[in-house]
Amino acid sequence: MLSLGEVAASPLQVDDVLTPDTILEPQGGPSLAFFSAGSSEVVSIRVSIPFDEAVEDAGAGQLLRILAQERMNVLASRIGVRAEAQRTHRGLVYQVTGSVEDLDFMGWILREAVAAPEAGRFDGARRQAQVELDRRRETPEGALAIRLLDALSPGAVPLQGTPGSLDRMSPDRLSALWARSHIRPRIRIVVAGRMDPVLLLSTLADLGLPEEGPVPQFPPTPETGSPRLTPEVNRHWLGRGYALNGNHSPPQQILAARLLGRVLRENPGDYEASVELWEVGSRRSIVLSGAANPRSVSALRTRLERLPGEALAALTEEMVEGLAAEVRTELRQAASTPWGLAELVGQGWDGTERIEAGAELLQALRGSQTAGVRSLLEELSASSPVVQELRP
C-alpha cells in the first residue's frame, strides 16, 4: 500500500472551486488530483486514459467504451452508484459516484472498467457500435456533421469509426490497442469528496494495470471504403465550419461562440439554426448549421453567411462581460456536485496536460476578453469557411 510519504504531495494555494486541494504523484503513476469538496458523504472518481487511434483502427475506443460500460453496469446496479464510460476526443474516461462508505466497491467497478476487453463479448460490442454509427449516418444532422468534420480536418480519425474500420477490427487487435494505452503512468484521476487521501491511495493505487505495456507493431490494413452517406433528407441542411487557428485563447473562443448564438437567437427566422464549438483533432472549430424548408433556405443561407458580421456589429464590452459572467456561473454550478467538479477538472487536464486548466479558465473569464473576441469575429468575417449542404 502506498502512503503519502511515498508520493509527491503538493498543497495548492489558489482559492478557487476548480483548484485541487492536493496533487498526488506516486512513482510509476497514476497521477491524482484531490478535492475535499462538499458536505455530504458522496464521492466522485474520474479516471481518464489518453487513447489515440490510427485511421484503420477508427472506432476502437468506442468498442472499449461499450465493453467497459457493460462491465460497470453489472456492478453499479448492485449498490445504486452512478457509473459511466465515455469516449472523448482525448481518450477514454471512466467515472463513478457514490457513497464514501462504498469506496472499495467503487474501486472494484473502476478496476473492471479499465480491464482488458473480453474476446467473448467483442461481437456484441461491435454490433452496438455499428448500430450507433448507422443511426448517425442515416440522419441528416449526423451526415452533415460527418461531412463537415471531413472538410474541416481531412484525414481526421472519426471516433465512432467507419463501416470499414469496424468490420476489419478483431478481438486480438483491440486487445493490443488496449494494452498499449492502459498503463499506470498514463492514468489521470480526479477525486471530489470529503475523505482521507491515504484511503484513496490504497483504493486507487494501481487499478490492476501494469506500469509498462507492450509496443505492438500492426501491419497496415487495406481501406475497404465505406458506403456512401444516404440520409433521408426532407429539408435543406446547411453547414459552415470555421477552423480556428489557435491565435485566440479558449475563453475568447467560448465567448465568440456564445455571442454568435445569442445574436442568432435574438433575431430568429423561419428555419432552425445553431452555433457549436467543436473539438476537431487538436484544434477547435466554430460550426454554424441549420435546416429549412425550400421557401426559407435562401434566408437561412444568407443568415449563416452574415452571422459573423452581425455578431461583430452587435459586440459591446458590456455584452462580452455578461457572457463571461454567464459562463462562470454555469461552470460553478456544474462544479457544485462531486460528479460535475471531477468532470470539469478532468476535461481541462485532459485537454491541456495541466491540472490547473479549469481554474485558469475561470480566472481568465474574470478579465477583459472584448478585444480578443472582436479580433476572432473579424477573422471569421474575413475568412472562407468550409461549406456543406444536403438537399431533399
ZIQUIDA-V962202 format. One record per residue. N is the residue number from 1. OMEGA is omega in radians with two decimals (999 if undefined). Layout:
n;omega
N;OMEGA
N;OMEGA
This chain:
n;omega
1;3.10
2;3.03
3;-3.14
4;3.12
5;-3.10
6;-3.12
7;3.00
8;-3.12
9;-3.05
10;3.03
11;-3.10
12;-2.97
13;-3.08
14;-3.12
15;-3.11
16;-3.06
17;-3.11
18;3.10
19;-3.13
20;3.00
21;-3.06
22;3.02
23;3.14
24;-3.10
25;3.11
26;3.07
27;-3.10
28;3.09
29;-0.04
30;3.02
31;-3.04
32;3.02
33;-3.01
34;3.06
35;3.01
36;-2.93
37;3.01
38;3.14
39;-3.11
40;3.13
41;-3.12
42;3.08
43;3.07
44;-3.11
45;-3.14
46;3.13
47;3.10
48;-3.14
49;3.09
50;-3.12
51;3.11
52;3.11
53;2.91
54;-3.11
55;-3.10
56;3.12
57;-3.10
58;-3.12
59;3.14
60;3.11
61;3.08
62;3.12
63;3.11
64;3.10
65;-3.12
66;-3.14
67;3.13
68;-3.12
69;3.09
70;-3.13
71;3.14
72;-3.11
73;-3.11
74;-3.10
75;-3.06
76;-3.12
77;-3.10
78;-3.06
79;3.05
80;3.08
81;3.06
82;-3.08
83;-3.11
84;2.97
85;-3.12
86;2.95
87;3.13
88;3.10
89;-3.10
90;-3.07
91;3.12
92;-3.10
93;3.10
94;-3.05
95;3.08
96;3.07
97;3.14
98;-3.13
99;3.07
100;3.13
101;-3.12
102;-3.05
103;-3.13
104;-3.14
105;3.10
106;3.04
107;3.09
108;3.12
109;-3.12
110;3.09
111;3.07
112;-3.12
113;-3.06
114;-3.09
115;-3.11
116;3.12
117;-3.12
118;-3.13
119;-3.09
120;-3.14
121;-3.04
122;-3.06
123;3.12
124;3.12
125;3.14
126;3.10
127;3.12
128;3.12
129;3.13
130;3.10
131;3.14
132;3.13
133;3.13
134;3.14
135;3.13
136;-3.09
137;-3.06
138;3.10
139;3.12
140;3.11
141;-3.12
142;-3.14
143;3.11
144;3.13
145;3.12
146;3.14
147;3.13
148;3.12
149;3.12
150;-3.11
151;-3.13
152;-3.09
153;3.14
154;-3.14
155;3.10
156;-3.12
157;3.08
158;-3.01
159;3.12
160;-3.14
161;3.03
162;3.08
163;-3.13
164;-3.10
165;3.10
166;3.10
167;-3.07
168;-3.09
169;3.14
170;3.10
171;-3.12
172;-3.13
173;3.12
174;3.11
175;3.12
176;3.09
177;3.07
178;-3.08
179;3.14
180;-3.02
181;-2.99
182;3.09
183;-2.98
184;-3.08
185;-3.11
186;-3.02
187;2.98
188;-3.13
189;3.01
190;-3.13
191;3.09
192;3.14
193;-3.13
194;-3.13
195;-3.10
196;3.12
197;3.13
198;3.08
199;3.08
200;-3.11
201;-3.13
202;-3.12
203;-2.97
204;-3.00
205;-3.08
206;-3.12
207;3.09
208;-3.10
209;-3.13
210;3.10
211;3.12
212;3.11
213;3.12
214;3.04
215;-3.06
216;3.06
217;-3.09
218;3.00
219;3.12
220;3.10
221;-3.11
222;3.06
223;-3.10
224;3.13
225;3.14
226;3.11
227;3.08
228;3.05
229;-3.13
230;3.13
231;3.04
232;-3.01
233;3.11
234;3.12
235;3.02
236;3.09
237;-3.10
238;3.09
239;3.09
240;-3.08
241;3.13
242;3.09
243;-3.13
244;-2.98
245;3.11
246;3.12
247;-3.08
248;-3.04
249;3.07
250;3.10
251;3.13
252;3.10
253;-3.14
254;-3.09
255;3.09
256;3.11
257;3.10
258;-3.12
259;3.08
260;3.14
261;3.14
262;3.14
263;3.12
264;-3.11
265;-3.07
266;3.11
267;-3.07
268;3.09
269;-3.13
270;-3.11
271;3.01
272;3.12
273;-3.11
274;3.07
275;3.14
276;3.03
277;-3.04
278;2.87
279;-3.14
280;-3.06
281;-3.14
282;-3.11
283;3.06
284;3.07
285;3.00
286;-3.06
287;3.04
288;-3.11
289;3.13
290;-3.14
291;-3.11
292;2.98
293;-3.07
294;-3.09
295;-3.07
296;-3.04
297;3.12
298;3.12
299;3.11
300;-3.12
301;-3.14
302;-3.12
303;-3.14
304;3.12
305;-3.03
306;-3.00
307;3.11
308;3.10
309;3.09
310;-3.13
311;3.13
312;3.13
313;-3.10
314;-3.00
315;2.98
316;3.11
317;3.13
318;-3.14
319;-3.14
320;3.12
321;3.09
322;3.10
323;3.11
324;3.10
325;3.10
326;3.14
327;3.12
328;3.14
329;3.13
330;3.13
331;-3.13
332;3.08
333;3.11
334;-3.11
335;-3.12
336;3.05
337;3.11
338;3.13
339;-3.10
340;3.12
341;3.13
342;-3.13
343;-3.12
344;-3.14
345;-3.13
346;3.11
347;3.13
348;3.13
349;-3.14
350;-3.03
351;-3.04
352;-3.03
353;-3.13
354;3.12
355;-3.06
356;-3.00
357;-3.14
358;3.11
359;3.12
360;3.09
361;3.11
362;-3.14
363;-3.13
364;-3.13
365;3.06
366;-3.13
367;-3.13
368;3.14
369;-3.01
370;-3.10
371;3.14
372;3.11
373;3.10
374;3.14
375;-3.13
376;3.13
377;3.05
378;3.11
379;3.12
380;-3.11
381;-3.08
382;-3.05
383;3.09
384;-3.12
385;2.94
386;-3.05
387;3.08
388;-3.12
389;3.01
390;-3.12
391;3.10
392;999
